[in-house]
Amino acid sequence: MFKNPDILWLSTNPYLMRFNLPIIKYLSREVSIGQWEYEQKQDEGCSLDVAIALLDDYLGMIKKPVHLMGHSTGGLLGLIYTRKYPEKVKSLTLLGVGVNPAIDWVNYYYDLRVNLPCSREIVLGHMAKLLFCYQNHYYQKAFVQVLSKALSFSLSPHSLYEKKGILKGGISQPLMVCGSLEDDIVSLSQIKQWQPYLKKGDYIGEVSQGGHFFHYQSPQKVSQEILKFLKPLLTLESDNNLIKFCKKSAMVKKIDH
């Protein structure tokens, strides 16, 4: 991890943070990346505005625009932040965020709770299969426990009593959206519906395996997709910085002369 990274992964749930680590490890071999962590307290009201303010405070300490990326609610946070503070973001990478950006696994869970005459544990068991595509009973039980805790600390704008929408649309900065063929929460068709909002240079990536947490199950493949998008941007930045350095050096030599 880097203290002053070029790329910042947005993590919004302490119980789901572990599923981000494999892809961050892969990306760190190629780029300067750090992880920003937000922890929702159980006695606090869920507020994306609070998270936005805290993220802005952190980026103010870095003192430079960064490339943001995040999965699900983390991606939603990055999207809202980029729309509000476009000058502070170089690019945005969204994983598992559809054209209707507020749709997430929490929203899907509450839909099942309302429409199915099942216990919470049964619904969570079904969700675990959808999110991680594991059939092993031991893993399923562990994932149910994780999801149960994650719900209590979720920054998602949804609850059992209310669902909120976020406006469709893109951003002025370079944008990448990535999804999985096996994702039943945010389908690949929802990812591809971003197309009308994309600019020249924006990128839609897709992988063939993995549920909604496809970046955890296929970290290498997803990293490769992300680097296809990011590396040209990072190379351009490096070239521009070199040009600025050369101009500054030439100016100093001229003044000394």
C-alpha positions, 0 to 999 in steps of 0.5 A: 500500500502507498501513503500517497497513492495515485489510485484509491479503492473505496471500502464502505463496509468493515465486514466486506473489506476482506473481499477487496484485498485480493484485487488490491494486491494484484493491482499493487504490483503494477500501480500505486494504490491505497484503500480508504475505509469507511465504517458505519456505526450501529448507532449512527444514521446511514448517510452517504453525505457523511461518507462524502464529507469524510472522503473529501477531508481525506483527499484534501490531505493527499492534496492531489486528484486521484483515480477512484475505484470501488465495488457496489456501494463503494463504487456508488460513493465514488460516483456521487463524489466525482459528480460533486467534486470533479476537479478532485478525481482523475478517473472512476472505476465502477465494479458491479454498479449498473446503469441504475447505480443505487441497485445493490445487493442490499436492495436485492436482499430487502426485495426478497425479505418483502416478497418471500415468506422465508426467515432471515437466515434462509434469505441470507443463505440464498443471497450468499449463493448469488453473491459468491457462487459457492456450493460448499456448505462450510463456505455458505455458513461462513458467508451467511454470518458475514452478510448478517453482520455486513447488513448492520454496517451497510452504507447502502441508501436502502432499508426494509422500509425505503428504497432510494434512487440515484440519477442515471448518467456518467461523469466528465472524467474517464470512466470504466464500468465492469461486470460479470456474466454470472452476476445475478444482482447487477447483470451484465445487461445492466452494465452494458446499458451504461453505453449511452452515457460513455465518452470517447476513451471510457471502457466497459469491462466484463469477466465470465466468472464470479457472482456479484463479488466477482472481483474477489473470485477472479481478482487477476482477470478483473485486474487485467481489465482495469489495467487496460483502462488505467495504464494509458491514463497513468502513462499520459500523466507520467509523460505530462509530468516529465514535460512539465519537469523539463520545461521547468528545468529549462526555465531555471537554466535560462534564468541562471544564464 
